Amino acid sequence: MRAETPAVPDHALAQALLLRGDERAFRELYSRHTPRLFQFVLRIVGGAEHDAEDVVQETWIRATEALPTFRWQAAFGTWLTGIGLNVARGLLRKQGRWELPMEPGTPEPFRPPPSDGDRIDLERAIALLPAGQRAVLVLYDVEGFTHDEIAERLGIAPGTSKSQLSHARRALRRMLEPVHEGRHEHA
């Protein structure tokens, strides 16, 4: 059995890209981080694949431009995710699909689940959430950010992050509940 060659660390690849313009280093970083970045962005933009592809492309352009100033205080993937979040938010704002964050205690807008009579899947339910709730849910439950980190990234208070998460989870539970159509079973 042949031992696998250890992967080149992100930092070394980034240095090769910066110092020598090494295209292979860029390709390795891209292939290593794009699948996760795409899934993250796809959730943030509500499942619109074309928008997610555009956001990923713009994220890599901005990341490449900002790489000389990256201090490596966070993992490369975390830094890239932050850039992707900002690009996605910008796109949603431009499309009029990024609402202002709700203050704690503000009732969330109700979006009824599709009336197809079937239980909908989680990804589809996440896509139906308002953009602010969707972003907080994905950042907290999927990406593992804290409420303080989310607040900093989205420019909201930590309490607003908690409230958005609570509203998002409640809406998901409603959307994912099995549909009962008043059928009565006779004994």
N, C-alpha and C positions, 0 to 999 in steps of 0.2 A: 504494500500500500504506500503510495507516494504522499508525502506531507505537502499540504497546500502552502504556497508562498504567502507570507503575511501581506495583507493589503497595505498599500502605501497610505499613511495618515493624510487626512484632509489638509492639514497645515503644510505638509511637504508638497502636495499637489498644487496648492494655492501659491506657494513660493515658486514652484517651477513655472506656473502660468505667469506670475508677476515678473519674475526675473528674466525668463527666456521666451515668454509668449508660447509656451509649450502647449500645442493643440491637444496632444494626447492626455495631458494632465487635465485640461478643461473637459474633454470628453469623459474622463473617468469621474470627475466631480459631478458632471451632468447626469451620467447614467446611475451614479450612486444615490443622488438626492432627488432627482426629478419624479420618480414614481410616488414617493411619499408627499412631495410638494404638490403634485398634481391632485392627489386624493384630498389633501387639505383644502386647496383652492377650490376644487370642485364642490366641496361641501359649503364653503363660504359663499360661493356665487349661486348656490341653490340648484346645483345639478346641471347647469348649462355648460356642456362640454366645450363648445366653441369659445365661450368667455373664459373658461378655465385654461384652455390652450393659450389664448392671448395673454392672460395674466402670467402664466408660467414663463412665456417668452420674455415679457417685459421684466419679470422678476430677475431672470438671468442677466438681462442687459444691465439692469441697475446694480445687481450684485457684482458683476464684473467691473463696472465703473467704480464701485465703492470698495472693492477688495483691498486697495492699498491702505485704506483707513480702518479696516477691520482689526480689532485689538485682540481677538481670540479669548475674550473673557467668557464667551459662551461657545457652545459647539457650533460648528459651521452650519449644520442643519437647522438649528434653532434660529440663528441669525437669518438664514435664507427664508425660513418660515415667516419671520417678522417682516421681511421685505415683501413677501408674497401677500401677507395680510394687508399691508398698506396699499399695494397695487390693486388688490381685489376691492378694498373699500373705496378707492378712487373710482374704479369702474362702476361699482354699484351706485355711488353718488351721482356720477355722470348720467347713469341710466334712470336716476330718480328712484332707485330701489334700496337706498340706505337711509332709513329713518333715524331721527335723532333718538338717542337712548332714552328710555323711560326712567323717570325718577322712581325710587322705591315707593310702593303703594299705589302707583298708577295702574289701573286695570289694563291688561293687555288686549290688543285687538283680537277678536275671535275670527279664526279662519276655519270654516267647517271642513272636515275631511272630504275627500272625493266621495260622491254618492254611488260608487260602483258596487256597493254592497259587500265588498270583500275587505278583509284586513289588509292594510297597506304596509309596505315594508319600511324599515327604519330609515333608509337613505331617502326615500321619497317623502317620508314624514318630516325629516330634517329640512329638506328642500322647501317644504311648505311653511316653515317658521318665518316670521319677520326677520330681516337681515341681522338686526342687532342681537336678537335672541339666538339666532343660528350661530353667529360668530362667537358669542360667549359660550354656548354649549360645546361647540367644536374645540375651542381653545381650552376649556376646562376639562370636559369629559374625554375628549379624544387625544388632545395634545398634552394634557397634564399641567397646564399653566395654573398658577395660583390666582386668586381674585385680585391681589395687589398687582401682579404682572399683567393681568388682563386689563385692569383699570389704567395702568400706565400705557399699554399699547393702544387702547381704544380711546383714551382721553376722557374716561368716565371715573366716577367714584367707585371704590370697592363695593360699597353697598348697592350701587346700581348693577354692578356685575352679578352680585348674589341674587338680586331681584330678577334680573334678566334670565339667569340660570333657572331659578325657581319657576318662572313663567314658561320657559321653554320646556322644562321637564313635564310640567302639568299639561301643556298643550300636546306634547308627544304621547303622554299616557292616554289622553282623550282620543287622539288619532289612531293609536295602536290597539285600542280596546276592540275586542270582537264585536261585530254588529249583531244586535239582537233585534229581530223583526217581530217580536210579540208572538212567537210560536208557543203554543201551550201543549205540553205533553200530557196525554191522558193515561192514568194508571190502569 
